[in-house]
Amino acid sequence: MQCDCKDTFEARVAEKVKERLPEGFTEYSASLEGYVLTLTNPIQERLTIAYEGDVQVPKKNGGGFKRQKIKTSIQATYCPFCGKPAKAEEEAA
């Protein structure tokens, strides 16, 4: 992402969560999930939402159905917090 929304929101959520924790807590560690590094040039961090499920499909030999898993993901093209494009704009040659 081209913005710092991930870091900003992680810090804001951590602040609110820490207010509710008992006094004397230690080793706090948390982060927004769903951000992955993309193997592009340059390497970027993009919000990626998992899409998982299952479906009953006919067996190849014709006798009944079998369960098949559905697993894919969707990458955000814009930051869901500020609306900036996730991909860096191409520099003019």
matplotlib code that plots the C-alpha trace (Angstrom):
import matplotlib.pyplot as plt

x = [0.0, 1.2, -0.2, 0.6, -3.0, -2.0, 0.5, -1.8, -4.8, -2.6, -1.4, -4.9, -6.4, -3.5, -4.0, -7.7, -7.0, -4.2, -6.6, -8.8, -6.0, -5.2, -2.5, 1.0, 0.5, 3.6, 4.6, 1.8, 1.8, -0.9, -1.4, -4.0, -4.3, -4.8, -1.8, 0.6, 3.8, 3.3, 6.1, 6.1, 8.8, 9.0, 7.7, 4.6, 2.3, -1.3, -4.5, -5.6, -9.0, -9.3, -12.3, -12.9, -15.7, -16.8, -19.2, -20.6, -19.6, -20.6, -18.0, -16.3, -17.5, -21.1, -21.9, -23.0, -21.2, -18.0, -16.9, -14.5, -12.8, -12.9, -9.9, -8.8, -8.1, -8.9, -6.4, -7.5, -6.7, -7.4, -6.7, -10.0, -9.2, -8.1, -8.9, -5.4, -4.4, -2.6, -0.2, 2.4, 1.8, 4.1, 6.7, 6.7, 9.5]
y = [0.0, 3.5, 4.9, 4.3, 3.4, -0.1, 1.2, 4.1, 1.8, -0.9, 1.7, 3.2, -0.3, -1.3, 1.8, 1.0, -2.7, -1.9, 0.4, -2.6, -5.0, -5.6, -3.5, -5.1, -6.9, -7.8, -8.9, -7.3, -8.3, -7.8, -6.7, -6.3, -9.6, -10.0, -8.0, -10.0, -9.2, -9.4, -10.6, -7.6, -5.1, -3.4, -5.8, -4.3, -5.1, -5.5, -6.2, -9.7, -11.2, -15.0, -16.6, -20.2, -22.6, -26.0, -27.4, -30.8, -31.9, -35.0, -37.8, -38.6, -42.2, -41.0, -42.4, -39.6, -36.5, -35.5, -32.4, -30.1, -27.2, -23.7, -21.5, -18.3, -14.7, -11.2, -8.3, -4.8, -2.3, 0.6, 1.1, 0.5, 3.2, 6.2, 5.2, 5.6, 3.2, 0.2, 0.1, 2.7, 5.0, 4.4, 7.1, 9.0, 8.1]
z = [0.0, -0.7, 2.6, 6.3, 7.3, 8.4, 10.9, 12.0, 12.7, 14.3, 16.8, 17.4, 18.0, 20.2, 22.3, 22.9, 23.6, 26.1, 28.0, 28.7, 29.8, 33.4, 35.0, 34.7, 31.4, 29.4, 26.0, 24.0, 20.4, 17.8, 14.2, 11.5, 9.6, 5.9, 4.7, 2.6, 0.6, -3.1, -5.3, -7.6, -8.5, -6.1, -3.4, -1.9, 1.1, 0.0, 1.9, 0.9, 1.9, 2.0, 0.4, 1.5, 1.3, 0.0, -2.6, -3.5, -7.0, -8.9, -8.8, -12.1, -12.1, -11.8, -8.3, -6.1, -4.9, -3.2, -1.2, -2.9, -1.2, -2.6, -1.7, -3.3, -2.3, -3.3, -3.2, -2.5, -5.3, -3.0, 0.8, 2.6, 5.1, 3.0, -0.6, -2.0, -4.8, -3.4, -6.4, -6.9, -9.9, -12.8, -13.1, -16.3, -18.6]

ax = plt.figure().add_subplot(projection="3d")
ax.plot(x, y, z, "-o")
ax.set_aspect("equal")
plt.show()
